Amino acid sequence: MAKDHGPSVKNDKQYEGLRKKEMSKSRAAAIANSPGSSRRGGKKSG
């Protein structure tokens, strides 16, 4: 089960996955908190 990273991270499971890929904490938190990020998979929009 995913750890609780506090109120600043909305999607703990996605955050953990991004951190395992050696992404920075701030970048992983930004992606995990953005709406629809799981649908896009974190890919660039353009």
C-alpha positions, 0 to 999 in steps of 0.5 A: 500500500502507498505511503501517506505523503501528507496533504500536498500529494493527492495521488500517493500511488502515482507519486510513489511510482514516479519516485521509483523512476528517480523523479524529483520529489517536487516534479513527482508531486506536481504530476501526481496532483495535476488533474487527468495525469493518470489518463495522460500517463505523464506524457507531453501534450504537444 
